[in-house]
């Protein structure tokens, strides 16, 4: 078990180093490729209610994706912080400019005074963040297990899709028993269906 955790930490550090070496210009071009693939992806186009995320510094930037999703008249849902970390709340965002406020981690989060809770079984597609991925849908996240819990509670019919730079995809992610897989990974170079 300890060996598994050490391997995961080592993978995190390797990928963070690789990501840190990417220039802003190169990252922007790769992000454009990811966005193009996402907005041409049939499961995304057909979805009505999309669970997205506000990106942290080590994740694919979702600011443009949030804007374009609203322009496409999708119902955009974001996870909301709760007093109890195991308490999952998903909230509908009508206007990103007014419905978000800084959360405890410094990232923007839904303002519970302005946003409505959406039942988890209403989500058509869930865009899941992460730091390291493999072609089987294995992932190492950055949110302390929050998304593993969330994936476990999503309906089987909800597509779980990760966005990743190709440089975040490794041969194999060592998985712990509490880890959950994503169904599809959209990278700057390809779309990977879980095999």
KADAJO-V564382 format. One record per residue. N is the residue number from 1. RES is the residue in three letters. PHI is phi as a letter, one per 20 degrees, with the letter a starting at -180 (none if undefined). D_FIRST is the distance of its C-alpha to the first C-alpha in Angstrom with 2 decimals. Layout:
N_RES_PHI_D_FIRST + N_RES_PHI_D_FIRST
This chain:
1_UNK_none_0.00 + 2_UNK_f_3.80 + 3_UNK_f_5.36 + 4_UNK_f_5.11 + 5_UNK_f_6.46 + 6_UNK_f_8.75 + 7_UNK_f_10.01 + 8_UNK_f_10.81 + 9_UNK_f_12.59 + 10_UNK_f_14.34 + 11_UNK_f_15.53 + 12_UNK_g_16.80 + 13_UNK_f_18.69 + 14_UNK_f_20.16 + 15_UNK_f_21.39 + 16_UNK_g_22.77 + 17_UNK_f_24.64 + 18_UNK_f_26.06 + 19_UNK_f_27.13 + 20_UNK_f_28.72 + 21_UNK_e_30.83 + 22_UNK_f_32.39 + 23_UNK_f_35.92 + 24_UNK_f_37.13 + 25_UNK_f_39.60 + 26_UNK_f_37.07 + 27_UNK_f_34.70 + 28_UNK_f_37.71 + 29_UNK_f_38.66 + 30_UNK_f_35.17 + 31_UNK_f_35.12 + 32_UNK_f_38.53 + 33_UNK_f_37.27 + 34_UNK_f_34.38 + 35_UNK_f_36.88 + 36_UNK_g_39.38 + 37_UNK_f_36.96 + 38_UNK_f_35.84 + 39_UNK_f_39.47 + 40_UNK_d_40.47 + 41_UNK_f_37.58 + 42_UNK_g_39.14 + 43_UNK_f_36.46 + 44_UNK_f_36.90 + 45_UNK_f_40.69 + 46_UNK_f_40.93 + 47_UNK_f_38.74 + 48_UNK_d_40.62 + 49_UNK_d_37.90 + 50_UNK_d_35.23 + 51_UNK_e_32.21 + 52_UNK_d_31.77 + 53_UNK_b_30.02 + 54_UNK_e_31.30 + 55_UNK_f_29.62 + 56_UNK_e_28.01 + 57_UNK_f_28.50 + 58_UNK_d_25.56 + 59_UNK_c_26.43 + 60_UNK_f_29.32 + 61_UNK_f_32.37 + 62_UNK_d_33.60 + 63_UNK_g_36.86 + 64_UNK_f_39.07 + 65_UNK_f_37.28 + 66_UNK_f_37.95 + 67_UNK_f_41.59 + 68_UNK_f_42.18 + 69_UNK_f_40.58 + 70_UNK_f_43.08 + 71_UNK_f_45.88 + 72_UNK_e_45.02 + 73_UNK_m_45.43 + 74_UNK_f_41.88 + 75_UNK_e_40.68 + 76_UNK_e_37.96 + 77_UNK_c_35.25 + 78_UNK_c_32.73 + 79_UNK_f_29.95 + 80_UNK_d_31.20 + 81_UNK_f_29.61 + 82_UNK_c_29.79 + 83_UNK_f_29.79 + 84_UNK_d_26.82 + 85_UNK_g_23.94 + 86_UNK_e_23.32 + 87_UNK_e_27.04 + 88_UNK_e_27.49 + 89_UNK_c_30.97 + 90_UNK_d_32.36 + 91_UNK_c_35.74 + 92_UNK_f_38.55 + 93_UNK_d_39.79 + 94_UNK_e_43.51 + 95_UNK_b_44.10 + 96_UNK_g_41.36 + 97_UNK_f_43.88 + 98_UNK_d_44.55 + 99_UNK_e_41.66 + 100_UNK_d_38.88 + 101_UNK_b_38.39 + 102_UNK_f_35.93 + 103_UNK_e_32.78 + 104_UNK_f_30.81 + 105_UNK_e_28.68 + 106_UNK_n_31.96 + 107_UNK_e_31.76 + 108_UNK_f_34.45 + 109_UNK_b_33.78 + 110_UNK_g_36.09 + 111_UNK_e_38.70 + 112_UNK_f_38.66 + 113_UNK_f_42.38 + 114_UNK_d_43.24 + 115_UNK_d_40.76 + 116_UNK_e_40.45 + 117_UNK_f_37.32 + 118_UNK_d_36.65 + 119_UNK_f_35.08 + 120_UNK_f_31.82 + 121_UNK_f_33.38 + 122_UNK_e_36.05 + 123_UNK_f_33.83 + 124_UNK_e_34.84 + 125_UNK_b_32.49 + 126_UNK_c_29.53 + 127_UNK_e_28.91 + 128_UNK_d_25.28 + 129_UNK_e_24.27 + 130_UNK_r_21.29 + 131_UNK_d_20.54 + 132_UNK_c_18.90 + 133_UNK_c_19.66 + 134_UNK_c_19.83 + 135_UNK_f_22.67 + 136_UNK_e_20.92 + 137_UNK_n_20.76 + 138_UNK_f_17.13 + 139_UNK_b_17.09 + 140_UNK_d_15.57 + 141_UNK_e_17.91 + 142_UNK_c_19.39 + 143_UNK_d_20.22 + 144_UNK_m_17.26 + 145_UNK_n_16.62 + 146_UNK_g_20.39 + 147_UNK_f_20.94 + 148_UNK_f_18.15 + 149_UNK_f_20.09 + 150_UNK_f_23.31 + 151_UNK_g_22.58 + 152_UNK_f_21.66 + 153_UNK_e_25.06 + 154_UNK_f_27.18 + 155_UNK_f_29.45 + 156_UNK_f_28.63 + 157_UNK_f_31.84 + 158_UNK_f_30.80 + 159_UNK_f_29.92 + 160_UNK_d_26.76 + 161_UNK_c_27.60 + 162_UNK_d_25.88 + 163_UNK_d_28.01 + 164_UNK_b_26.77 + 165_UNK_f_28.35 + 166_UNK_g_27.98 + 167_UNK_f_26.33 + 168_UNK_e_23.34 + 169_UNK_e_22.65 + 170_UNK_d_20.33 + 171_UNK_f_19.85 + 172_UNK_b_16.46 + 173_UNK_e_14.11 + 174_UNK_f_10.43 + 175_UNK_d_10.37 + 176_UNK_e_8.37 + 177_UNK_f_10.32 + 178_UNK_e_12.50 + 179_UNK_f_13.52 + 180_UNK_c_17.07 + 181_UNK_e_19.07 + 182_UNK_e_22.50 + 183_UNK_e_25.43 + 184_UNK_b_27.17 + 185_UNK_c_26.81 + 186_UNK_d_30.05 + 187_UNK_d_30.10 + 188_UNK_f_33.06 + 189_UNK_d_33.50 + 190_UNK_a_32.70 + 191_UNK_d_31.56 + 192_UNK_d_28.52 + 193_UNK_e_28.33 + 194_UNK_g_25.00 + 195_UNK_d_25.10
